[in-house]
């Protein structure tokens, strides 16, 4: 069932610089892995997106997300979200599909009104029910700590969040900006395993260059 709601935008979740500029976005659509389809009529933003995952192209931006450790987005989950997930409307991004499995929600942002075919724009994971997720054998403790830390950093992009970092224990590095970060028990910042720099916000991570 579709629901129209606000909620954080892609910019809020991933950061403004995470999405490609319009020119780059158009180019990635042309290089996508699915041949564009010719719609019978031009669709409008009010039209619910198509439920057939085979028709969706994938941008280079989305493929970059697939390769990043700690995002837990896969092509299989994206296809399931498009076909079976809850359809939601976000005032800034447009249509999203949301699929919840084992306490974790997969969010997939799509568009099909400004491109020659339906396109998967981006995707991420977030905790839907921590109790369910921790009871599932699908996730390790590190997985859930990573998902929550990434969400906290993205939701509070411009703000230092030492009190939200402090409870997290992430031992396997995941990338934010150009850094691969971890954090330990009681630490109020995240640390890049490559350059050893410490950060307390996503803005700092994305604006700081990692020399390695």
C-alpha positions, 0 to 999 in steps of 0.5 A: 500500500502506498503512503505519502509521507515526508521523512528524510530526503536522499540529501539528508540520508546520504549527503548532498554531494553523494548524488550526482550533478544533473549532467552526470546523472543523465550520463550515467542513465545513458550508460546504464545496464538496462536498455531504455524502454519507450513508454506509451505516454509520458509519465508524471511524478504523480504516477506510481512507479513500475513494479517490474524490476527487470525494467529498471536501469542502474546508475553508476552512482547506484553501482558505486553504492553496491560496492561499498562495504557496510551498505548491505544493499544488493541487487536481489534486495533492490528487486524484491523491494521494487516488486513487493516493498511498500511504496512511499512518497517523499516530498524531495526525492519522489517515490521510494520502495521500502522492504523490511526483512529481519528487522532491517529496512531496505530503502530504494529511491527510483525515478521514471519521469525524467529519464528514458527508462525507470531508474534506480537512483540510490539505496540504503539500509536502516534499522526498522526494529532493533530487537528483531534484527538482533534476534535474527541470525542474518546480522552480526553485531558489527553489521547492526552497529555499522547500519546505525552509525551510518544512519546517525552520521547521515541524518545529522550530516552537519552536526558533530554527534559524539554522544551517538558515536560513543555507544557504537562499536564498529570493528570492520571499516566502512567508507564515508567520503574518502575515509574508511572508518571504525570506532571503539567502545566509549570513543566519541569519534570515528577514526580512519584506518588509513590516515588515522584522522578522527571525525565527529560528523559526516560533513567533516568526513566528506570535506577532509582528504584522505591521502591513502 
